[in-house]
Amino acid sequence: MHIPDGFLDLSVIVATYALAAIFWVIASIKTKRALGEKEVPLLSIMTAGVFAAQLINFPIIGGTSGHLIGGTLIAILFGPYAAVVSMTVILVIQAFVFGDGGVTALGANVFNMGVVAVFSGYLIYKGIASGATKGKRVLFASFVAAYMSVVLGALACGLEIGVSSNFPYGVNVTVPLMVLWHLVIGVGEGLITLLVLASLLRSRPELLSSEAGK
Amino acid sequence: MENSSTAVVTDERKKVRKQVMVSAALIALLLLVLIPVASSNPDGLERVAGDLSAGEGQPVWGGLLPGYGFPVGNAWLGTFLAGMIGVLIVFVAMFLVAKLIMLRRISR
């Protein structure tokens, strides 16, 4: 879902950079308060793991593939604000080191995958889990939250390219197409998030109870 | 008293260090196994852009290792090396960014 250079209009570039910057500043302030010192190495390796997972595209129907975004997973484990910071780090490195996602589209990519996907995933997870820290309810919540985070991230992406005159089609075409494909790709996000969370919970059952306040 | 609290901190550090090392090994293993079977089909956005014949145009900045390829003559090894370099960079960057964010808390 990484938007390359050339798809977005200047106005959309400016607006998404501004939005991403605002959320980043809020997120870094909140992370400063919420993140524990000893969580830093684990957040860092988890972020590196999500980066690695994003490299692996899984095939879906019709000659298309998808890959993990991971924002919901990190938000469930470390809180949404740390997840905004984490996704931003991944996206900045992908754009500057690997040319994945345009530098001009970085604001939009951070907004879609680091803000929309993170907060939608986190809120849906909290809503469904409703305080549970283990068991089937948590896993079900993680699947639905991760699934929806991809669909909503894709919706935002569809809107941004659709309103841009640099992209040949409008939102009436881009939004339905982006959402439809990601209704399928989201299943992969949901399954990976569920499986990683399940295996983490098996080795550290107390994992989520200590994050309850986030 | 002071000694015992230092010991607790060191133990905690050791535990976290071990978790990080085990995770890093797991990431390397997953990349090794999954890179050859990963799909090279377009992802959702690339598919939509392709179907709508939207050209990507010239990237403003191509990146240092474009397309996650490390030039070693073997695509699989190249992707693995680029991936592990990326994993290292992301880990260090996230660590430093988090420490910087926390630093402001401590100094205030």
Boltz contact constraints between the chains, C-beta under 6 A:
constraints:
  - contact:
      token1: [A, 1]
      token2: [B, 45]
      max_distance: 6.0
  - contact:
      token1: [A, 4]
      token2: [B, 56]
      max_distance: 6.0
  - contact:
      token1: [A, 5]
      token2: [B, 59]
      max_distance: 6.0
  - contact:
      token1: [A, 5]
      token2: [B, 60]
      max_distance: 6.0
  - contact:
      token1: [A, 6]
      token2: [B, 56]
      max_distance: 6.0
  - contact:
      token1: [A, 6]
      token2: [B, 57]
      max_distance: 6.0
  - contact:
      token1: [A, 28]
      token2: [B, 101]
      max_distance: 6.0
  - contact:
      token1: [A, 31]
      token2: [B, 101]
      max_distance: 6.0
  - contact:
      token1: [A, 32]
      token2: [B, 101]
      max_distance: 6.0
  - contact:
      token1: [A, 32]
      token2: [B, 105]
      max_distance: 6.0
  - contact:
      token1: [A, 40]
      token2: [B, 98]
      max_distance: 6.0
  - contact:
      token1: [A, 41]
      token2: [B, 16]
      max_distance: 6.0
  - contact:
      token1: [A, 41]
      token2: [B, 20]
      max_distance: 6.0
  - contact:
      token1: [A, 44]
      token2: [B, 91]
      max_distance: 6.0
  - contact:
      token1: [A, 44]
      token2: [B, 94]
      max_distance: 6.0
  - contact:
      token1: [A, 44]
      token2: [B, 95]
      max_distance: 6.0
  - contact:
      token1: [A, 45]
      token2: [B, 20]
      max_distance: 6.0
  - contact:
      token1: [A, 45]
      token2: [B, 23]
      max_distance: 6.0
  - contact:
      token1: [A, 47]
      token2: [B, 90]
      max_distance: 6.0
  - contact:
      token1: [A, 47]
      token2: [B, 94]
      max_distance: 6.0
  - contact:
      token1: [A, 48]
      token2: [B, 87]
      max_distance: 6.0
  - contact:
      token1: [A, 48]
      token2: [B, 90]
      max_distance: 6.0
  - contact:
      token1: [A, 48]
      token2: [B, 91]
      max_distance: 6.0
  - contact:
      token1: [A, 49]
      token2: [B, 27]
      max_distance: 6.0
  - contact:
      token1: [A, 51]
      token2: [B, 86]
      max_distance: 6.0
  - contact:
      token1: [A, 51]
      token2: [B, 90]
      max_distance: 6.0
  - contact:
      token1: [A, 52]
      token2: [B, 27]
      max_distance: 6.0
  - contact:
      token1: [A, 52]
      token2: [B, 31]
      max_distance: 6.0
  - contact:
      token1: [A, 52]
      token2: [B, 83]
      max_distance: 6.0
  - contact:
      token1: [A, 52]
      token2: [B, 87]
      max_distance: 6.0
  - contact:
      token1: [A, 55]
      token2: [B, 83]
      max_distance: 6.0
  - contact:
      token1: [A, 56]
      token2: [B, 34]
      max_distance: 6.0
  - contact:
      token1: [A, 56]
      token2: [B, 38]
      max_distance: 6.0
  - contact:
      token1: [A, 57]
      token2: [B, 38]
      max_distance: 6.0
  - contact:
      token1: [A, 57]
      token2: [B, 39]
      max_distance: 6.0
  - contact:
      token1: [A, 59]
      token2: [B, 39]
      max_distance: 6.0
  - contact:
      token1: [A, 59]
      token2: [B, 41]
      max_distance: 6.0
  - contact:
      token1: [A, 63]
      token2: [B, 41]
      max_distance: 6.0
  - contact:
      token1: [A, 64]
      token2: [B, 41]
      max_distance: 6.0
  - contact:
      token1: [A, 64]
      token2: [B, 47]
      max_distance: 6.0
  - contact:
      token1: [A, 65]
      token2: [B, 39]
      max_distance: 6.0
  - contact:
      token1: [A, 65]
      token2: [B, 41]
      max_distance: 6.0
  - contact:
      token1: [A, 65]
      token2: [B, 43]
      max_distance: 6.0
  - contact:
      token1: [A, 66]
      token2: [B, 43]
      max_distance: 6.0
  - contact:
      token1: [A, 66]
      token2: [B, 44]
      max_distance: 6.0
  - contact:
      token1: [A, 89]
      token2: [B, 93]
      max_distance: 6.0
  - contact:
      token1: [A, 89]
      token2: [B, 94]
      max_distance: 6.0
  - contact:
      token1: [A, 89]
      token2: [B, 97]
      max_distance: 6.0
  - contact:
      token1: [A, 93]
      token2: [B, 89]
      max_distance: 6.0
  - contact:
      token1: [A, 93]
      token2: [B, 90]
      max_distance: 6.0
  - contact:
      token1: [A, 97]
      token2: [B, 63]
      max_distance: 6.0
  - contact:
      token1: [A, 97]
      token2: [B, 64]
      max_distance: 6.0
  - contact:
      token1: [A, 98]
      token2: [B, 63]
      max_distance: 6.0
  - contact:
      token1: [A, 98]
      token2: [B, 65]
      max_distance: 6.0
  - contact:
      token1: [A, 98]
      token2: [B, 68]
      max_distance: 6.0
  - contact:
      token1: [A, 99]
      token2: [B, 62]
      max_distance: 6.0
  - contact:
      token1: [A, 99]
      token2: [B, 63]
      max_distance: 6.0
  - contact:
      token1: [A, 99]
      token2: [B, 66]
      max_distance: 6.0
  - contact:
      token1: [A, 103]
      token2: [B, 60]
      max_distance: 6.0
  - contact:
      token1: [A, 103]
      token2: [B, 61]
      max_distance: 6.0
  - contact:
      token1: [A, 104]
      token2: [B, 60]
      max_distance: 6.0
  - contact:
      token1: [A, 167]
      token2: [B, 54]
      max_distance: 6.0
  - contact:
      token1: [A, 168]
      token2: [B, 52]
      max_distance: 6.0
  - contact:
      token1: [A, 168]
      token2: [B, 54]
      max_distance: 6.0
  - contact:
      token1: [A, 169]
      token2: [B, 52]
      max_distance: 6.0
  - contact:
      token1: [A, 177]
      token2: [B, 48]
      max_distance: 6.0
  - contact:
      token1: [A, 178]
      token2: [B, 48]
      max_distance: 6.0
  - contact:
      token1: [A, 181]
      token2: [B, 44]
      max_distance: 6.0
  - contact:
      token1: [A, 182]
      token2: [B, 44]
      max_distance: 6.0
  - contact:
      token1: [A, 185]
      token2: [B, 44]
      max_distance: 6.0
